[in-house]
Amino acid sequence: MRQCVIWGSGNEYESMLNQIKYEELKGNLKCNAVLSKTRSRFAKKIDGYDIISKDGLRDITFDYLIVTAAEAFAEIQAEAREMGIPENRIIPGRVLNLPNFDFKRYVSLLENPVTILSDNCWGAMTYHTLGLPFTSPLINTYCPQASYCKFIQDPFFYLEQPLRVKQEGIPRQNVFPIGQLGEGDKSVEVQFMHEASFERAEKRWNERKKRINKSRVFVKSAIDGDDPRREEYLAAFAQIPYNKMCLYSGETNIKDVVYMKRFERDWYNGPLEVAFAWNKFGSWFMHNTTTSVDLLKLLNGEKDYIREE
């Protein structure tokens, strides 16, 4: 059971109270106090929890700080870090509202971070949705299918290779930088659509490489059912030894390959991944993903992660 302190007692605290109580009932956490700058002036307890001021936080033992004030999260996070609280012990309260949220599953991803290898921005959006630090260099990147197929078959070989410039970014011409790992037949391409220069892309790539957790890897793929090399890509996906999920717009008996029917549109009958790319709004993108799968079960390696069948 993890010991927690809640920072904030406003409307978000009110909306999350039942979930906090439920997690206590399950034996996943124990709330030791509620930090409230306002309530501490005129009350000693709320909902059975001691009310403390910011100074009182130093006198309490706890494992995690749950911040129930989304608009002030960055400010509170900075205050907490100044007090010596590690960033990975500060939890945005909004995650408690995720469907099927379970605190035990969630903290397992904090205490043993998962490195998400994804062929597109799905990895970054998943980290953001869960409020988790980026522990993968494949953030805000795209890998062409042929390159990604090779990459996931031997990821740590490629991650040990220096990132070389294949195309420099030219912002005024809407050209993004492209990097290459390895050489010749043993090379893959990584596109940095959200970076202006290769120098900036390389810097972030190397910073995030240091956070990789080789003992806990998750691979997400997306394969077009109309791709002439689809069987090759599916066979490669089937062989990788990591926890994984593949989004596929066709039929197959390979495990961990799923098709989310909610992405179909009457006016659109093309491949699933294009439907993903069509979306320009991250909140819509992840809402539909979390509606179809249980992200916490998925990343923890539980096989009953599908919500819609």
SULJO-V806109 format. One record per residue. RES is the residue in one small letter. OMEGA is omega in whole degrees, 0 to 359 (* if undefined). Layout:
BEGIN
RES:OMEGA + RES:OMEGA
END
This chain:
BEGIN
m:181 + r:178 + q:185 + c:169 + v:178 + i:178 + w:180 + g:181 + s:181 + g:185 + n:180 + e:175 + y:180 + e:183 + s:183 + m:186 + l:181 + n:179 + q:177 + i:178 + k:180 + y:178 + e:175 + e:180 + l:179 + k:181 + g:181 + n:180 + l:174 + k:179 + c:182 + n:181 + a:173 + v:178 + l:182 + s:180 + k:183 + t:185 + r:182 + s:179 + r:186 + f:180 + a:179 + k:181 + k:171 + i:180 + d:179 + g:180 + y:174 + d:176 + i:180 + i:172 + s:180 + k:180 + d:181 + g:181 + l:182 + r:184 + d:184 + i:175 + t:179 + f:178 + d:185 + y:175 + l:180 + i:184 + v:180 + t:178 + a:188 + a:184 + e:181 + a:186 + f:182 + a:179 + e:180 + i:179 + q:179 + a:178 + e:182 + a:178 + r:178 + e:179 + m:177 + g:180 + i:181 + p:183 + e:182 + n:174 + r:180 + i:187 + i:174 + p:184 + g:182 + r:183 + v:179 + l:180 + n:176 + l:179 + p:179 + n:180 + f:176 + d:187 + f:180 + k:178 + r:183 + y:183 + v:176 + s:178 + l:175 + l:185 + e:176 + n:190 + p:178 + v:175 + t:181 + i:173 + l:184 + s:181 + d:177 + n:188 + c:180 + w:181 + g:180 + a:180 + m:179 + t:176 + y:182 + h:180 + t:182 + l:180 + g:182 + l:176 + p:179 + f:179 + t:179 + s:176 + p:182 + l:180 + i:181 + n:178 + t:174 + y:176 + c:174 + p:188 + q:181 + a:179 + s:184 + y:178 + c:177 + k:183 + f:185 + i:177 + q:180 + d:189 + p:185 + f:169 + f:183 + y:180 + l:176 + e:180 + q:176 + p:177 + l:181 + r:180 + v:175 + k:176 + q:178 + e:177 + g:175 + i:187 + p:183 + r:178 + q:179 + n:178 + v:181 + f:180 + p:176 + i:179 + g:178 + q:175 + l:180 + g:183 + e:175 + g:180 + d:180 + k:180 + s:178 + v:182 + e:176 + v:182 + q:183 + f:187 + m:185 + h:180 + e:181 + a:184 + s:177 + f:179 + e:179 + r:179 + a:181 + e:180 + k:180 + r:179 + w:183 + n:177 + e:184 + r:176 + k:182 + k:183 + r:183 + i:174 + n:185 + k:182 + s:181 + r:184 + v:174 + f:181 + v:174 + k:177 + s:172 + a:185 + i:179 + d:180 + g:178 + d:182 + d:181 + p:180 + r:186 + r:181 + e:176 + e:181 + y:178 + l:179 + a:178 + a:178 + f:183 + a:186 + q:184 + i:189 + p:185 + y:168 + n:191 + k:171 + m:177 + c:174 + l:188 + y:183 + s:177 + g:180 + e:178 + t:178 + n:181 + i:181 + k:178 + d:172 + v:186 + v:174 + y:182 + m:185 + k:182 + r:179 + f:177 + e:175 + r:179 + d:183 + w:184 + y:181 + n:183 + g:184 + p:183 + l:186 + e:177 + v:177 + a:175 + f:184 + a:180 + w:183 + n:179 + k:186 + f:184 + g:182 + s:178 + w:181 + f:185 + m:176 + h:181 + n:177 + t:182 + t:175 + t:182 + s:181 + v:174 + d:186 + l:182 + l:176 + k:182 + l:184 + l:177 + n:175 + g:178 + e:188 + k:179 + d:184 + y:181 + i:178 + r:181 + e:180 + e:*
END
